Amino acid sequence: MECFEGRLTDRQRAVYRFIREKIRTRGYGPTVREIGEHFKIKSPNGVMCHLKALEKKELITREPNMSRAIQLAAEPIEDRGLRLAGRIAAGVLHEAIEQEDRVDFKEIFDPSNKDLFVLEVNGDSMIEDQIADGDYVVIRRQRTARKGQIVVALTDENEATLKRWFPEKNRIRLEPANSSMKPIYVKNAKVLGVVVGVVRQVK
C-alpha cells in the first residue's frame, strides 16, 4: 500500500474521525489494532500508512513505544459541559472502559474548558486522599505530571488506574492512598491527565 501525499483520501479522513472520536469520548486515542479491526485492515502496515499520512498533514502526532500515544495536533472541539469519559479503577489495574454519558458540573467547573473531563471512581485505593468508590473525579487533560500528583495513568497494555505518580529508575510507581494496599510498579505508563477536583453525590 502506498501512502498518499496529496489531500486526504476518504479512508484517511475516516481514520482521522475515528481517532478524534475516541479521544473525545474517552480521553485517549485508539491502538493500531483497534483501527485495523474497526476498518477491517488486516495489516498493521496498512494502518500505519494512514497514520503517517495524517501525521504528515499535521493532523495527529505520535509518540514512540506507546501503543496509545496518538494525539490530535489541533482540535476545535465544541463541547457542552464535561464529558463522563468512563470509569477509572482506584484499585488494581483494569482495562480502560470508554463511555459517552455526560455529567453537569457547570456550577463548579467551567464547561467551556475543553481540557477537562470526568471519570467515575471504581474502588477504594485512594480513600485516604478522600476519593471514594462512586465519586467523580474531574481530570485536566495533560501529558505530564509532577512527582506525587494524582493522575489517570494508562499502561502500554491499555490498563488505566487512578494513583499518585512516582517515576523511578527504569520503572514507574503508581502509589495508592490506602495503607492496606501495595503500590503498582510498571515499566511503561502514560499520563492522561491530573486530578483537579472530586465531586461526591450525597445520598
Long-range contacts (C-beta under 8 A, 24 or more apart in sequence): 1-43, 1-45, 1-46, 1-49, 2-49, 3-49, 3-50, 3-52, 3-53, 3-56, 4-53, 5-53, 5-56, 8-53, 8-54, 8-57, 9-53, 11-39, 11-50, 12-50, 12-53, 12-54, 14-39, 15-39, 15-47, 15-50, 15-51, 15-54, 16-54, 16-59, 16-60, 19-54, 19-60, 19-70, 19-72, 20-72, 20-75, 22-98, 23-70, 23-71, 23-72, 23-75, 24-77, 24-79, 24-83, 25-83, 25-85, 25-98, 25-99, 25-100, 26-85, 26-86, 26-96, 26-98, 26-99, 27-85, 27-117, 27-139, 27-141, 27-152, 27-192, 27-193, 28-68, 28-96, 28-154, 28-190, 28-192, 29-68, 29-69, 29-70, 29-71, 30-68, 30-70, 31-67, 31-68, 31-158, 32-67, 65-156, 65-188, 66-156, 66-188, 66-190, 67-156, 67-158, 68-154, 68-156, 68-158, 68-190, 69-190, 71-143, 75-114, 77-114, 79-111, 79-112, 79-114, 80-111, 81-105, 81-106, 81-111, 82-109, 82-111, 82-116, 82-117, 82-118, 82-138, 83-117, 83-118, 84-117, 84-118, 84-119, 84-120, 84-136, 85-117, 85-118, 85-119, 85-139, 86-119, 86-120, 87-119, 87-120, 87-121, 87-122, 88-119, 88-120, 88-121, 88-122, 88-137, 88-152, 88-160, 88-161, 88-162, 89-122, 89-123, 89-159, 89-160, 89-161, 89-162, 90-121, 90-122, 90-123, 90-124, 90-125, 90-126, 90-131, 90-133, 90-161, 90-162, 90-163, 90-176, 91-122, 91-123, 91-124, 91-125, 91-161, 91-176, 91-181, 92-123, 92-161, 92-184, 93-155, 93-159, 93-160, 93-161, 93-184, 94-122, 94-159, 94-160, 94-161, 95-158, 95-159, 95-160, 96-154, 96-158, 96-159, 96-160, 103-136, 103-199, 105-136, 105-138, 105-199, 108-138, 108-197, 108-199, 109-138, 109-197, 115-140, 115-141, 115-142, 116-140, 116-141, 116-196, 117-141, 117-193, 118-199, 119-152, 119-162, 121-162, 124-178, 125-161, 125-162, 125-163, 125-176, 125-177, 125-178, 125-181, 126-150, 126-162, 126-163, 126-176, 126-177, 126-178, 127-177, 127-178, 128-177, 128-178, 128-179, 129-164, 129-177, 130-198, 131-162, 131-177, 131-195, 131-198, 132-200, 134-200, 134-201, 135-198, 135-199, 135-200, 135-201, 136-198, 136-199, 136-200, 136-201, 137-162, 137-195, 137-197, 137-198, 137-199, 138-195, 138-196, 138-197, 138-198, 138-199, 139-192, 139-193, 139-194, 139-195, 139-196, 140-193, 140-194, 140-196, 141-192, 141-193, 142-191, 142-193, 142-194, 143-190, 143-191, 143-192, 144-191, 145-191, 145-194, 149-194, 149-195, 150-177, 150-194, 150-195, 151-191, 151-192, 151-193, 151-194, 151-195, 152-191, 152-192, 152-193, 152-194, 152-195, 153-186, 153-189, 153-190, 153-191, 153-192, 154-189, 154-190, 154-192, 155-186, 155-188, 155-189, 155-190, 156-188, 156-189, 156-190, 160-192, 162-195, 165-191
